Amino acid sequence: MSHDQLAKTLISTFFADFLSLTLSDTAPRLRPAEAVFLDKEIFTDWPDGDRRELDLLARVPVEQEDLCLLIHVEIESRASAAMKALAALMDPEDWSRAELKVECLRRVQQWGVAGFGKEVLVNWIDTYVQLSGEDALEYRRLLALKKNKEVRQMEQTWLGRAEEQGFKKGQADALERMRRMVLKRIEQRFGVVPEPVEARVRETSIETLAKVIEKLPSLRSAEDLLHHRNGKAKSRA
C-alpha cells in the first residue's frame, strides 16, 4: 500500500483525533462522527480547467449550527517545517529503534481501540518502523520477554491476517493474468472472442485455464470451449 493510501486510511479512521490534534481551537465545535468523505475530483476552472484529485476531503457538521465545514487534508510524502502537530507526539526519547517499535505496539495494545482501528495502527507502525540487522535481532529479543507477551500476540495476529490477505490477493492477481492470457490467445487464433466464451473464461478456475491453453491448438473454433469441462470435451448429441 502506498504512503498516500496508508495516510488517508489512518486519518479517516481516526478523524476525530486528527481534528483535535490539528485544529484544537475549532474541533470542539465540530461533529466528526457525522463527517462525510466526498468525491475528491475537481476542476480548477470548470469545464475547461485542469483535473485535480484532492487527497482527503470531508464535510463536517458544526455543533448547534445548520452549516458544515469542508476540510481538505493534503498528504505530503516528505516532512516540512510546518508539520508540528504530529511531531509533538513523536518524541522517541532515548529508545533504540527496536525499543521504539515495541513501545509503539505496546501503546496500541493497551489502548481501548479494537478491530479495524487497531489493525490500521499496527500496519502504520510496521511500515514506518522497519528494522534490519542488529535492530531486528534486538526487536525479536524484546518481543520474547514475558512482559511483552501480549504485544507479541497482537503482532503475530496482525501478521497472520496480513499474510493471508496478501496470499489471497496474489492468487486473485494470478488468476486475472491467466484469464487475460487465455482471452488473448483465443483472439489471436479465432478473432473476436464471442461473449459466451469470454463469460466462460471469466468464471473458470486457474487450473482449468491452464488446460484450456494446452487444448487451444486442437480446437476448431472459440465456441468449442463452451463444450469443455475441466479440459475434457463433452460429447455432443
Secondary structure by P-SEA (a helix, b strand, c coil): ccaaaaaaaaaaaaaaaaaaaacccccccccccccccccccccccccccbbbbbcbbbbbbcccccbbbbbbbbbbccccccccccccccccccccaaaaaaaaaaaaaacccccaaaaaaaaaaaacccccaaaaaaaaaaaacccaaaaaaaaaaaaaaaaaaaaaaaaaaaaaaaaaaaaaaaaaccccccaaaaaaaaaccaaaaaaaaaacccccccccccccccccccccc
